[in-house]
Amino acid sequence: MSNYPHHNPSGYPYGAPPPSSQSYPSAPYGAPPPGLQPPNQSSPYAPVSAPYSAPSAPPGGPQSYGGYPAPPPSAPYGSPFASLVPSAFPPGTDPNVIACFQVADQDGSGFIDDKELQRALSSYNQSFGLRTVHLLMYLFTNSNVRKIGPKEFTQVFYSLQSWRAIFERFDRDRSGKIDSSELRDALLSLGFSVPPGVLDLLVSKFDKSGGKNKAIEYDNFIECCLTVKGLTEKFKEKDTAFSGSATFTYESFMLTVLPFLIA
């Protein structure tokens, strides 16, 4: 993405493990440590290939979840309306990113809301609907308060840069869209082995033509990947044995799914 600064303090393209972590060449994305997975049991999670244009380590160390902030350890299914903690820009953040946030933060509160984030992203030729903006805010804050601070804004900004590179990598015919097979390959590269039936639903949902073109554009690709990644990570929090099965209480199930429906 030519308009973005090239220094990347956000971490890694999502789905890519930090370079300092142990490599599992035949293991799935997010695989448990050796010995945890039961013997002779295949994992439901796809193996991940080397990331496309994987960035260098961010200032202050890599972020958890490949650029996503880790959910609060004490309450992964806590209230989605919990208040945000004030944050600061990570050391080494590009001055253009800081200036972009400060312009958007018109009241000087240290937070920007959904419409301000939408305008800030559009200044870098990134046009997103409010639903996509809401999903971005939810996944980077684990909250539905629809405000983000400097740290979260920086993570959003640089993660979008990485995701644009992923989209362009799999848009092999340079049509500005990716079809079902390209989407499957993109999700596989990110560590998500999506069943064919689910893949068809995703294409039908995020195809702006209502499923006629069977292809999705960049902005809807971001929303699609946010949905798949967010739901998968929430599921894996409960799937501690990496078996492909998990048990949810009614409350935790609703708190997991509803934020993606009401974004």
C-alpha positions as CSV (number, residue, x, y, z in Angstrom):
1,M,0.0,0.0,0.0
2,S,1.9,2.9,-1.3
3,N,0.4,5.6,0.9
4,Y,1.3,3.9,4.2
5,P,4.6,4.5,6.1
6,H,6.8,1.4,5.7
7,H,8.0,1.1,9.3
8,N,5.8,-1.5,11.0
9,P,5.5,-1.5,14.8
10,S,2.3,-3.6,14.9
11,G,3.8,-7.0,14.7
12,Y,3.2,-9.6,12.1
13,P,0.6,-10.3,9.5
14,Y,-2.1,-11.9,11.4
15,G,-1.7,-15.7,11.5
16,A,2.1,-15.4,11.3
17,P,4.0,-16.6,14.4
18,P,6.7,-14.3,15.8
19,P,10.2,-15.2,14.4
20,S,11.5,-15.8,17.9
21,S,8.9,-18.5,18.7
22,Q,9.5,-22.2,18.1
23,S,8.8,-23.4,14.6
24,Y,6.3,-26.2,14.0
25,P,6.7,-26.9,10.3
26,S,4.1,-29.7,10.3
27,A,2.0,-28.4,13.2
28,P,-1.1,-26.2,12.9
29,Y,-1.4,-22.5,13.5
30,G,-1.6,-22.0,17.2
31,A,-0.5,-25.6,17.9
32,P,-0.1,-26.5,21.6
33,P,3.3,-27.2,23.0
34,P,4.8,-30.6,22.2
35,G,3.1,-33.3,24.4
36,L,-0.1,-31.4,24.9
37,Q,-2.0,-32.7,21.9
38,P,-3.2,-36.3,22.3
39,P,-1.2,-38.8,20.2
40,N,-2.6,-39.9,16.8
41,Q,-5.1,-37.1,16.9
42,S,-5.1,-34.7,13.9
43,S,-5.6,-31.1,14.5
44,P,-8.6,-29.2,13.1
45,Y,-6.5,-26.1,12.4
46,A,-4.7,-25.6,9.2
47,P,-0.9,-25.4,8.9
48,V,0.4,-21.9,8.3
49,S,2.9,-21.1,5.5
50,A,5.5,-18.4,5.7
51,P,3.9,-14.9,6.0
52,Y,3.8,-12.7,3.0
53,S,6.2,-9.8,3.5
54,A,6.5,-10.6,7.2
55,P,7.5,-7.4,9.0
56,S,10.3,-7.0,11.5
57,A,9.7,-7.1,15.2
58,P,7.8,-4.0,16.5
59,P,9.3,-1.6,18.9
60,G,8.7,-2.8,22.4
61,G,8.3,-6.5,21.3
62,P,5.8,-8.3,19.3
63,Q,2.1,-8.1,19.9
64,S,0.1,-11.2,20.8
65,Y,-2.3,-12.7,18.3
66,G,-0.2,-11.5,15.4
67,G,-1.1,-7.8,15.9
68,Y,-4.2,-8.3,17.9
69,P,-4.1,-7.4,21.6
70,A,-4.5,-10.5,23.7
71,P,-7.8,-10.7,25.5
72,P,-7.8,-9.9,29.2
73,P,-6.5,-13.0,30.9
74,S,-8.8,-12.7,33.8
75,A,-12.0,-12.5,31.8
76,P,-11.9,-13.6,28.1
77,Y,-15.6,-13.6,28.0
78,G,-16.2,-10.6,30.2
79,S,-18.5,-7.7,29.5
80,P,-18.1,-6.4,25.9
81,F,-18.9,-3.0,27.2
82,A,-16.0,-2.7,29.7
83,S,-14.3,0.7,29.7
84,L,-11.0,1.2,27.8
85,V,-7.8,1.8,29.6
86,P,-5.9,4.9,28.3
87,S,-2.9,4.0,26.2
88,A,0.1,5.5,24.5
89,F,1.8,5.2,21.1
90,P,4.3,2.3,21.1
91,P,7.9,3.6,21.0
92,G,9.1,4.2,17.4
93,T,5.6,4.8,16.0
94,D,5.8,6.6,12.7
95,P,5.1,10.4,13.2
96,N,2.6,10.2,10.3
97,V,0.6,7.7,12.3
98,I,0.7,9.9,15.4
99,A,-0.4,13.0,13.3
100,C,-3.2,11.0,11.7
101,F,-4.6,10.0,15.2
102,Q,-4.2,13.6,16.5
103,V,-6.1,15.0,13.6
104,A,-8.9,12.5,14.2
105,D,-9.0,13.1,18.0
106,Q,-10.6,16.5,17.6
107,D,-11.6,16.9,21.3
108,G,-8.1,15.9,22.6
109,S,-9.6,13.1,24.7
110,G,-7.0,10.5,23.8
111,F,-9.6,8.3,22.1
112,I,-11.3,8.4,18.7
113,D,-14.7,7.0,18.0
114,D,-16.0,4.9,15.1
115,K,-16.7,7.7,12.7
116,E,-13.4,9.4,13.5
117,L,-11.6,6.2,12.8
118,Q,-13.5,5.7,9.5
119,R,-12.4,9.2,8.4
120,A,-8.8,8.7,9.5
121,L,-8.5,5.5,7.5
122,S,-10.2,7.1,4.4
123,S,-7.3,9.7,4.4
124,Y,-5.1,6.8,3.5
125,N,-7.4,5.6,0.7
126,Q,-9.0,2.9,2.9
127,S,-12.7,3.2,2.5
128,F,-14.5,1.0,5.1
129,G,-18.2,0.7,6.1
130,L,-19.0,1.3,9.7
131,R,-19.6,-2.4,10.3
132,T,-16.0,-3.2,9.3
133,V,-14.8,-0.3,11.5
134,H,-16.8,-1.7,14.4
135,L,-15.3,-5.1,13.9
136,L,-11.8,-3.6,13.8
137,M,-12.5,-1.7,17.1
138,Y,-14.0,-4.8,18.8
139,L,-11.1,-7.1,17.9
140,F,-8.4,-4.6,18.8
141,T,-10.0,-3.7,22.2
142,N,-12.1,-6.7,23.1
143,S,-14.8,-4.2,23.8
144,N,-17.9,-2.8,22.1
145,V,-17.5,0.7,23.5
146,R,-16.4,1.8,20.0
147,K,-13.5,3.9,21.0
148,I,-9.8,3.3,20.5
149,G,-6.7,4.9,21.9
150,P,-3.2,5.5,20.4
151,K,-1.9,2.0,20.9
152,E,-5.0,0.3,19.3
153,F,-5.0,2.8,16.5
154,T,-1.4,2.0,15.7
155,Q,-2.2,-1.7,15.7
156,V,-5.1,-1.2,13.4
157,F,-3.1,1.0,11.0
158,Y,-0.2,-1.3,10.5
159,S,-2.3,-4.5,10.5
160,L,-4.4,-3.1,7.6
161,Q,-1.1,-2.5,5.8
162,S,-0.2,-6.2,6.2
163,W,-3.7,-7.4,5.2
164,R,-3.7,-5.3,2.1
165,A,-0.5,-7.1,1.1
166,I,-2.1,-10.4,1.7
167,F,-5.1,-9.4,-0.4
168,E,-2.9,-8.3,-3.3
169,R,-0.9,-11.6,-3.0
170,F,-3.9,-13.7,-3.6
171,D,-5.6,-11.4,-6.1
172,R,-3.6,-13.2,-8.8
173,D,-5.5,-11.8,-11.7
174,R,-5.3,-8.3,-10.3
175,S,-9.1,-7.9,-10.7
176,G,-9.5,-6.0,-7.4
177,K,-11.5,-9.0,-6.1
178,I,-10.7,-12.5,-4.9
179,D,-12.9,-15.4,-5.8
180,S,-13.8,-18.5,-3.8
181,S,-10.6,-20.4,-4.5
182,E,-8.4,-17.3,-3.9
183,L,-10.2,-16.7,-0.6
184,R,-9.7,-20.3,0.4
185,D,-5.9,-20.0,-0.3
186,A,-5.7,-16.7,1.6
187,L,-7.4,-18.1,4.7
188,L,-5.3,-21.2,4.5
189,S,-2.2,-19.1,4.5
190,L,-3.4,-17.4,7.6
191,G,-4.1,-20.7,9.4
192,F,-7.8,-21.1,8.8
193,S,-8.9,-24.3,7.2
194,V,-12.5,-23.3,6.3
195,P,-14.8,-26.1,5.2
196,P,-16.3,-25.7,1.7
197,G,-19.8,-25.1,3.0
198,V,-18.6,-22.3,5.3
199,L,-16.5,-20.8,2.5
200,D,-19.5,-20.7,0.2
201,L,-21.4,-18.8,3.0
202,L,-18.6,-16.4,3.4
203,V,-18.4,-15.6,-0.3
204,S,-22.2,-15.2,-0.5
205,K,-22.2,-12.9,2.6
206,F,-19.4,-10.7,1.6
207,D,-19.9,-10.5,-2.2
208,K,-21.4,-7.1,-2.9
209,S,-23.4,-8.5,-5.8
210,G,-25.2,-10.8,-3.3
211,G,-23.4,-13.8,-4.5
212,K,-23.7,-13.3,-8.2
213,N,-20.1,-12.6,-8.9
214,K,-18.8,-15.1,-6.3
215,A,-16.0,-12.7,-5.5
216,I,-15.2,-10.2,-2.7
217,E,-13.5,-6.8,-2.8
218,Y,-10.8,-5.6,-0.4
219,D,-13.0,-3.9,2.1
220,N,-15.3,-6.9,2.4
221,F,-12.2,-9.2,2.5
222,I,-11.1,-7.4,5.6
223,E,-14.5,-7.8,7.2
224,C,-14.6,-11.5,6.2
225,C,-11.1,-12.1,7.7
226,L,-11.9,-10.2,10.9
227,T,-15.0,-12.4,11.3
228,V,-13.2,-15.7,10.7
229,K,-10.2,-14.8,12.8
230,G,-12.2,-13.4,15.6
231,L,-14.6,-16.4,15.9
232,T,-11.7,-18.9,15.5
233,E,-9.6,-17.2,18.2
234,K,-12.6,-17.1,20.6
235,F,-13.3,-20.8,19.9
236,K,-9.7,-21.8,20.4
237,E,-9.8,-20.1,23.9
238,K,-12.2,-22.9,24.8
239,D,-10.7,-25.7,22.7
240,T,-7.7,-26.1,25.1
241,A,-6.9,-29.6,23.8
242,F,-6.9,-28.4,20.1
243,S,-9.4,-31.2,19.3
244,G,-11.8,-29.1,17.2
245,S,-14.4,-29.3,19.9
246,A,-15.3,-27.0,22.7
247,T,-17.9,-26.6,25.4
248,F,-19.5,-23.2,25.9
249,T,-22.0,-22.0,28.5
250,Y,-25.0,-20.2,27.1
251,E,-23.6,-16.8,28.3
252,S,-20.1,-17.3,26.9
253,F,-21.6,-18.5,23.6
254,M,-23.8,-15.4,23.3
255,L,-20.9,-13.1,24.3
256,T,-18.7,-14.8,21.7
257,V,-21.1,-14.6,18.7
258,L,-23.2,-11.5,19.3
259,P,-20.4,-8.9,18.9
260,F,-19.9,-10.2,15.3
261,L,-23.6,-10.0,14.6
262,I,-24.3,-6.5,16.0
263,A,-21.1,-4.8,14.8
